[in-house]
């Protein structure tokens, strides 16, 4: 039996090869023309225009980032100052152990979590806040008492005033926290000590004494009597006794003759030409 004859079938693409080939050529030509038109529309002598635009965008982005960083640093510094001010006031009002970090930050209008971005610990905050309050108050006294015709009399009127007694949060740090400071770390005690020394030096220039050592001794006694009077006046629950403590020490201070000694930072002035002392600003 004979095998059926083999038939050859040409592929469809060969049958219509001419049409397919022409179509592909047309597509290729159109593609080439499109690409050529795109190249012509882009200036050949500025090959880095796109790179420049990207560079400009990156530069603008960097500028915004730098501005945000500056704002963030400024805001951080402002927050730190707010924490110190609030802490200095609340520590004097409630005591160092009378308020925790969470309540303190809440009073400052900040979150508890942000505390450790500004301070290492509560002890670090206590040292800086108390030192800041002591320095601010001593600077106010030195600046304003130096303008008084009788600085000791002005000191008695201001430090031993009922307003000072009744506003511990704005008053003398030592009078408000003296007993607590004695139980704080050496870092806290040191920074407060260094801020008190200038005021004692100033007092030694406005008290009587035939020698620097005697004037310093009397200056320390004067400061101790001022602080003690405020502590007693705040501690007792008898308003009459509280007032008596203030008046007794004030009269003792006023009874001392005023002599302007030669002391750095304490210039001599004529009493007749000296301006009257204003009320001392609160710390």
Phi and psi in degrees as a GROMACS rama.xvg file:
@    title "Ramachandran Plot"
@    xaxis  label "Phi"
@    yaxis  label "Psi"
@TYPE xy
-77.6496  141.986  UNK-2
-72.1312  144.663  UNK-3
-63.1224  146.367  UNK-4
-64.3531  139.364  UNK-5
-74.6608  137.005  UNK-6
-115.303  135.901  UNK-7
-99.0839  127.795  UNK-8
-109.836  121.889  UNK-9
-77.3621  139.201  UNK-10
-57.5326  150.328  UNK-11
-59.498  -33.6557  UNK-12
-68.753  -27.5442  UNK-13
-77.829  -34.5515  UNK-14
-63.6221  -37.8076  UNK-15
-112.934  31.7932  UNK-16
-56.6383  -36.5177  UNK-17
-68.1953  -43.1634  UNK-18
-67.0803  -43.1135  UNK-19
-62.3441  -44.6773  UNK-20
-63.0814  -39.1834  UNK-21
-67.0201  -39.0908  UNK-22
-62.9894  -45.6372  UNK-23
-62.44  -39.1478  UNK-24
-62.3328  -39.9436  UNK-25
-64.3242  -43.0883  UNK-26
-62.3773  -44.0594  UNK-27
-61.7131  -42.2001  UNK-28
-64.2033  -43.4012  UNK-29
-63.2816  -40.112  UNK-30
-63.6454  -43.2802  UNK-31
-63.8473  -41.9059  UNK-32
-63.8011  -38.3414  UNK-33
-65.1819  -45.611  UNK-34
-63.0098  -40.117  UNK-35
-63.5108  -41.2327  UNK-36
-64.6171  -35.7927  UNK-37
-66.7192  -39.6424  UNK-38
-67.4656  -37.1247  UNK-39
-68.2965  -37.1071  UNK-40
-72.4602  -15.9048  UNK-41
-100.109  118.067  UNK-42
-56.4347  130.148  UNK-43
-76.4925  -19.5261  UNK-44
-90.7054  9.18202  UNK-45
-130.763  64.9964  UNK-46
-71.547  -12.7139  UNK-47
-108.671  16.2783  UNK-48
-60.1859  -46.069  UNK-49
-62.9112  -39.2285  UNK-50
-62.9366  -40.1162  UNK-51
-63.7188  -41.0785  UNK-52
-62.8653  -42.0722  UNK-53
-64.0391  -37.3179  UNK-54
-64.8732  -40.0663  UNK-55
-63.6274  -42.7627  UNK-56
-62.81  -41.6472  UNK-57
-65.1534  -40.1861  UNK-58
-63.4191  -44.6525  UNK-59
-61.7339  -39.5249  UNK-60
-63.3508  -40.8343  UNK-61
-62.89  -39.7448  UNK-62
-63.0558  -42.9627  UNK-63
-63.108  -39.7552  UNK-64
-63.8629  -41.0909  UNK-65
-65.5274  -40.1823  UNK-66
-63.3587  -41.5  UNK-67
-63.9599  -37.4643  UNK-68
-65.1162  -40.9738  UNK-69
-64.6227  -42.2976  UNK-70
-63.2524  -41.5821  UNK-71
-63.4439  -41.8222  UNK-72
-64.9546  -41.4843  UNK-73
-64.3982  -41.2681  UNK-74
-65.9112  -39.1866  UNK-75
-63.5861  -41.2589  UNK-76
-65.7048  -39.3788  UNK-77
-64.7449  -41.2173  UNK-78
-64.2028  -39.8295  UNK-79
-62.3282  -43.8705  UNK-80
-62.5274  -39.2611  UNK-81
-64.6635  -42.3092  UNK-82
-62.0008  -44.1992  UNK-83
-63.3828  -42.91  UNK-84
-63.9163  -46.2793  UNK-85
-65.6694  -42.0346  UNK-86
-63.7987  -43.403  UNK-87
-60.52  -38.658  UNK-88
-72.9121  -47.9557  UNK-89
-70.2166  -34.9243  UNK-90
-61.4811  -41.2069  UNK-91
-71.7453  -31.9503  UNK-92
-76.947  -45.683  UNK-93
-109.285  -11.9624  UNK-94
95.6777  155.794  UNK-95
-63.334  -40.6775  UNK-96
-87.4623  0.186168  UNK-97
-87.2587  -3.32955  UNK-98
-147.77  136.855  UNK-99
-94.9378  173.928  UNK-100
-62.5235  -41.3408  UNK-101
-61.6796  -47.424  UNK-102
-68.736  -34.0714  UNK-103
-65.2457  -45.6285  UNK-104
-65.5592  -36.1412  UNK-105
-63.894  -40.8001  UNK-106
-65.2579  -27.8264  UNK-107
-84.8455  -3.10079  UNK-108
77.2793  25.2904  UNK-109
-125.742  166.499  UNK-110
-85.9191  152.936  UNK-111
-60.4162  -37.5581  UNK-112
-63.512  -23.6779  UNK-113
-80.6321  -7.31332  UNK-114
-59.6128  -47.453  UNK-115
-76.3701  -1.42203  UNK-116
-81.2107  -12.9054  UNK-117
-113.559  -32.4273  UNK-118
-136.186  148.253  UNK-119
-71.0244  -35.4107  UNK-120
-163.593  174.714  UNK-121
-64.1147  -36.1091  UNK-122
-60.2914  -39.2354  UNK-123
-63.1353  -43.0381  UNK-124
-64.4274  -43.2598  UNK-125
-58.5089  -45.8937  UNK-126
-60.4654  -47.2838  UNK-127
-72.8023  -39.8479  UNK-128
-68.2552  -44.6733  UNK-129
-68.789  -40.7959  UNK-130
-63.537  -39.4988  UNK-131
-63.984  -44.7246  UNK-132
-64.7272  -42.442  UNK-133
-64.2993  -42.4598  UNK-134
-65.1486  -43.2001  UNK-135
-62.0495  -43.0208  UNK-136
-70.8605  -43.2517  UNK-137
-63.7491  -39.547  UNK-138
-62.0735  -41.192  UNK-139
-61.9892  -44.9267  UNK-140
-62.8889  -48.6917  UNK-141
-60.6008  -43.341  UNK-142
-68.0967  -43.1107  UNK-143
-86.5952  -36.9438  UNK-144
-66.8035  -28.4672  UNK-145
-66.7486  -16.4572  UNK-146
-91.7982  -4.20614  UNK-147
-85.8914  148.026  UNK-148
-69.0726  -32.4377  UNK-149
-133.535  92.7603  UNK-150
-63.3023  -34.4047  UNK-151
-67.7577  -39.1675  UNK-152
-64.847  -41.4825  UNK-153
-65.5533  -37.1314  UNK-154
-64.6703  -42.0576  UNK-155
-62.7771  -40.2692  UNK-156
-67.5099  -31.8155  UNK-157
-97.2204  -52.2042  UNK-158
-66.1802  -39.8625  UNK-159
-95.6243  27.3585  UNK-160
-85.6937  153.697  UNK-161
-61.525  -31.9743  UNK-162
-61.9618  -40.1247  UNK-163
-67.7939  -43.3786  UNK-164
-58.7889  -39.7311  UNK-165
-87.848  -1.10926  UNK-166
-131.304  69.7853  UNK-167
-60.613  -34.569  UNK-168
-64.8329  -18.483  UNK-169
-115.739  10.7002  UNK-170
-108.187  -160.646  UNK-171
-62.1237  129.212  UNK-172
-65.0338  -42.219  UNK-173
-67.4114  -41.7344  UNK-174
-65.6506  -33.8423  UNK-175
-81.7109  -33.5988  UNK-176
-126.456  12.6484  UNK-177
-49.18  -51.8143  UNK-178
-67.7897  -34.2155  UNK-179
-73.1032  -37.9699  UNK-180
-60.1289  -33.299  UNK-181
-62.8358  -22.4033  UNK-182
-103.599  6.39422  UNK-183
-87.1698  176.073  UNK-184
-66.6133  164.656  UNK-185
-63.3795  -31.1635  UNK-186
-64.8792  -43.0868  UNK-187
-65.4502  -48.2043  UNK-188
-63.3901  -36.8592  UNK-189
-66.6859  -46.1849  UNK-190
-66.8197  -35.5857  UNK-191
-68.8438  -40.7784  UNK-192
-58.2979  -44.6491  UNK-193
-66.8257  -26.5308  UNK-194
-83.6584  -21.3339  UNK-195
-80.7436  -33.69  UNK-196
-53.7051  -44.7423  UNK-197
-59.7531  -34.0626  UNK-198
-71.5227  -38.8712  UNK-199
-63.4941  -40.2457  UNK-200
-60.5424  -40.9369  UNK-201
-64.1587  -45.7937  UNK-202
-60.381  -34.0161  UNK-203
-66.3543  -14.7961  UNK-204
-91.1489  -7.08726  UNK-205
-122.269  8.85943  UNK-206
-110.444  163.331  UNK-207
-74.8608  156.655  UNK-208
162.425  140.564  UNK-209
-85.3508  -5.40274  UNK-210
-148.615  157.357  UNK-211
-58.8072  -38.2365  UNK-212
-66.8792  -38.7118  UNK-213
-67.9555  -40.9067  UNK-214
-65.6227  -38.0767  UNK-215
-65.5527  -40.9613  UNK-216
-60.5949  -43.2102  UNK-217
-71.0827  -32.3991  UNK-218
-65.2478  -42.8964  UNK-219
-64.7779  -41.1382  UNK-220
-63.3041  -38.8918  UNK-221
-63.8236  -47.487  UNK-222
-62.8522  -41.7437  UNK-223
-63.063  -38.0955  UNK-224
-69.0901  -35.4438  UNK-225
-64.4236  -49.7658  UNK-226
-63.327  -44.3898  UNK-227
-61.2254  -38.3185  UNK-228
-62.6793  -42.3519  UNK-229
-67.8773  -41.1245  UNK-230
-60.5904  -46.7127  UNK-231
-66.1048  -43.385  UNK-232
-62.2877  -31.2883  UNK-233
-84.2364  -28.2778  UNK-234
-76.571  -36.5091  UNK-235
-79.5885  153.699  UNK-236
-102.133  11.4126  UNK-237
-104.933  107.581  UNK-238
-56.288  -36.9743  UNK-239
-65.0152  -44.3228  UNK-240
-65.9399  -37.5511  UNK-241
-59.9789  -47.0669  UNK-242
-65.6257  -37.4028  UNK-243
-62.0747  -39.6525  UNK-244
-61.9885  -42.8409  UNK-245
-65.5879  -46.6069  UNK-246
-67.3622  -38.0281  UNK-247
-63.3034  -46.4714  UNK-248
-71.2311  -36.5344  UNK-249
-62.6245  -42.9579  UNK-250
-64.301  -36.264  UNK-251
-66.3588  -39.3885  UNK-252
-67.4136  -43.4919  UNK-253
-66.9288  -27.568  UNK-254
-71.7873  -14.0376  UNK-255
-82.5917  132.169  UNK-256
-64.8885  144.356  UNK-257
-95.4066  124.378  UNK-258
-130.929  125.648  UNK-259
-83.7068  102.54  UNK-260
-83.8911  159.335  UNK-261
-74.5666  111.241  UNK-262
-148.809  134.638  UNK-263
-53.5712  129.309  UNK-264
84.9438  2.37734  UNK-265
-125.365  81.5052  UNK-266
-68.9723  147.764  UNK-267
-80.0275  140.948  UNK-268
-136.505  153.061  UNK-269
-76.1478  132.289  UNK-270
-62.0987  -32.7617  UNK-271
-66.7212  -35.1668  UNK-272
-97.2896  -6.36501  UNK-273
-71.9631  135.181  UNK-274
-70.599  157.056  UNK-275
-72.9977  143.505  UNK-276
-73.2743  133.647  UNK-277
-79.9765  170.888  UNK-278
-66.6937  138.815  UNK-279
-71.9486  133.386  UNK-280
-69.4188  147.783  UNK-281
-74.1546  147.67  UNK-282
